Amino acid sequence: MNPGIVEEGGSTARTLIQSLTTTPMILALVVFNLFYIGTTTFFQMKQSERFTENQAIWERLTEKALAACTPALAPRP
């Protein structure tokens, strides 16, 4: 009988944990990479929020400048 996906996943996880316990340097690198990816994602999300806010401000300023520079369109008789 062939093992199912749960048994295969469990076997793979056990093998991974055993290999990481024998090589702590690799475990440290994995932990560091997870931390790095998490902090980078967080800061990129915050940067995106600031960019969106700045873009909205820029659009409002541009609309005001264009409104001040162009004459109002009067209705034609």
C-alpha positions as CSV (number, residue, x, y, z in Angstrom):
1,M,0.0,0.0,0.0
2,N,1.3,3.4,-1.0
3,P,1.6,6.0,1.8
4,G,-0.7,9.0,1.5
5,I,0.2,12.7,1.2
6,V,0.0,13.2,5.0
7,E,2.5,10.4,5.7
8,E,4.8,11.7,3.0
9,G,4.6,15.2,4.4
10,G,5.3,14.0,7.9
11,S,8.3,11.9,6.7
12,T,9.7,14.9,4.9
13,A,9.2,17.2,7.9
14,R,10.9,14.7,10.2
15,T,13.8,14.4,7.8
16,L,14.1,18.2,7.5
17,I,14.0,18.7,11.3
18,Q,16.7,15.9,11.8
19,S,19.0,17.5,9.2
20,L,18.5,21.0,10.7
21,T,19.4,19.7,14.2
22,T,22.7,18.3,13.0
23,T,23.6,21.5,11.2
24,P,22.8,24.5,13.4
25,M,24.4,27.0,11.0
26,I,21.8,26.2,8.3
27,L,19.0,26.5,10.9
28,A,20.3,29.9,11.8
29,L,20.4,31.0,8.2
30,V,16.8,29.8,7.7
31,V,15.6,31.7,10.7
32,F,17.5,34.8,9.6
33,N,16.0,34.5,6.1
34,L,12.5,34.2,7.5
35,F,13.1,37.3,9.6
36,Y,14.6,39.2,6.7
37,I,11.7,38.4,4.4
38,G,9.2,39.4,7.1
39,T,10.8,42.8,7.8
40,T,11.3,43.5,4.1
41,T,7.7,42.8,3.4
42,F,6.5,44.9,6.3
43,F,8.6,47.9,5.2
44,Q,7.6,47.6,1.6
45,M,3.9,47.6,2.6
46,K,4.5,50.8,4.7
47,Q,6.3,52.4,1.7
48,S,3.4,51.5,-0.6
49,E,1.0,53.2,1.8
50,R,3.1,56.3,1.9
51,F,3.4,56.4,-1.8
52,T,-0.4,56.1,-2.2
53,E,-0.9,59.0,0.2
54,N,1.7,61.1,-1.6
55,Q,0.2,60.4,-5.0
56,A,-3.2,61.6,-3.8
57,I,-1.7,64.8,-2.4
58,W,0.2,65.3,-5.7
59,E,-3.0,64.8,-7.7
60,R,-4.8,67.4,-5.6
61,L,-2.0,69.9,-6.0
62,T,-1.9,69.4,-9.7
63,E,-5.6,69.9,-10.0
64,K,-5.4,73.2,-8.1
65,A,-2.5,74.4,-10.2
66,L,-4.3,73.6,-13.4
67,A,-7.4,75.2,-12.2
68,A,-5.5,78.4,-11.3
69,C,-3.7,78.5,-14.7
70,T,-6.6,77.9,-17.1
71,P,-9.4,80.4,-17.5
72,A,-12.8,79.4,-16.6
73,L,-14.9,78.3,-19.5
74,A,-17.8,80.7,-19.9
75,P,-21.0,79.5,-21.6
76,R,-21.2,80.7,-25.2
77,P,-24.2,82.7,-26.2
